[in-house]
Amino acid sequence: MPETIKTPRDSKGLKPVKATKAVKGTKARLPAPKASPPEASPPVAKRTSGRPKAVSVVEAPTDAGAELLVLWKEFKRSGSRQARERLILHFAPLVKYVASRVATGLPASVDQSDLVSYGMFGLIDALEKFEPARGNKFETYAIPRIKGAIIDELRAMDWVPRSVRFKAREIEKANTDLESTLKRAPTEREVADRLGVSIPELHDVVNQISFVSVLALDELLSVGGDRGEQVSLLDTLADRGTDPTTGLEGQETRGLLAAAINSLSEREKIVVTLYYFEGLTLAEIGDILGVTESRVCQIHTKAVNQLRLQFVESE
């Protein structure tokens, strides 16, 4: 029977080790102690001054660029309609970006959605002519063409010639420069001298550009100061409630009346003019003509009857 050899605990606190009695001719062997696996040491946080830095999470790269490259190859190789539509949808936000930049220099009456529609033609043209094999970026290639398509469509819809638009900008620039220099509104002579033209030529240019600015009657105008009230331009126009033909009839009546007055005698013409146009009384007219007031009344009555007779005959 093997005997157990008991050893007392040493100063380091080791446990007793079992040993077997040596067989004759052999040496006693003690079992080798099993090596314990090394324990993982907890991570030690380094002290840093200030607030701890946020840990950035690195995302795996997407294959959007590879998919776009496949679409370009398919579209350029076979002209696939499906690939073309997918490219248009991918680059459609680029058109909206360009349209918003162009709209900043246009009147408020121009709808931005119309600019986007015009820019889509430029995008389609850029897709057809772009060559990916050259290694250029499509956005850099397409933005000038989208902007050009929008401007070309706006010029085609404009009824004012480009030369008139140019003259309007030149006059506006001259006025702005003179105002900043003189610290007041410039005169016509100063503007004409700045442009190098005569005053009659300046008047002709102003008459040409008077039709450049057109306002919509339903355009809203801000009124009321801080209250932010808005009214349309149509609401600010005076409604006289008259028929447009009334003005023509009144103009025709005044022409007939002037012709009838010219047909009167010299004394009758003076009486009618002083009484109706100058507002003098019959007595004052008598003092001017050197006759009595009753005589002036007779002349006035005769003149009115002749005028009434001529109007009846003209009808």
Phi, psi and omega in degrees: 000132178291142180260146180264124179263118180266130177244137179291156177295134177277187182294338181271359176080031179286148180280159179296143182249132179280138179227153179254149180291133183291134175282150183300129180088000179234162177258146179288134180245129176267140178294135179290135179294139179288134179282124179283140181297143181294133179284141179288125181283136180297147180295136180262122181281130178281139179280130177235150180282141178085199182285148179293144181283141178286141181278123180275135180261121180270117180274153179288137181296141179274166180258028180295319179295321178293321179295320178296321178296323177295319178297317178299315181297318180294319182292318182285333182280313187242354183065037184300131180290323179295316177296323178297315180295322179292325176292321178296317179294326181291320184261008180299321177301336178295323179294318179297323179296313181294320181296321179294325178290321180290325184293341181295334180258014182246160177297161181291343180288344179277122182281133182291330178296328175293321178296322178296320179297319178294321182291336179297327177295321176293324178295316179297319178296322178293323178296322182290325187261352182286141179241100182297336184296339180282349177082010178278158178277133185294323181300319179296326181283326190273329186302312178298326181286324176294315179296320179296322179295321179294315182293321179298320180290322177295321178292324179293329180275348183280128179274352180266130179299155181294329179296322179292320176299320179296317179296321179297319178293323179294318179293319179296319179294319179296318178297318181296316181295319181290324178295319179291332181276314184272346182062030177198173179286130182285157177273171179297320180297320180292320178293318179296319178295324180293322180276347181075033179232168176275169181294317176300322177294323177296320178296320178297319179294319180296322177295325179291320184273000179292342180262007183286313184273120178234130181250143176278139182292335179267010178289136184276138178241141181275129178223169173086009176068236185285346182286343176071028178285147181228139176228156178280160179296330179296326181289341180273352180274141181286132178257101183278351177064030181247153178283139180302334180285345181296320179296321178294321179294320179294322178295320178293323180295319179296325177294318178295321180294320178296320178293323180291321179294323179293339179277352180283169176288170186295317181291319179296322179295320180295317181297313181296319182294313182292327184281317186264330184259328180262344177076024179277156177276168180296325180292318179294323178293323177298321178296324180290318182275348180077030179232172180282168180293324180295324179293321178296323179295322178295315179298320180296317180296318179296319181293318180295320179297321179293321178294318180296321180296320180293326178290323178294319180293324180291330178286000000 
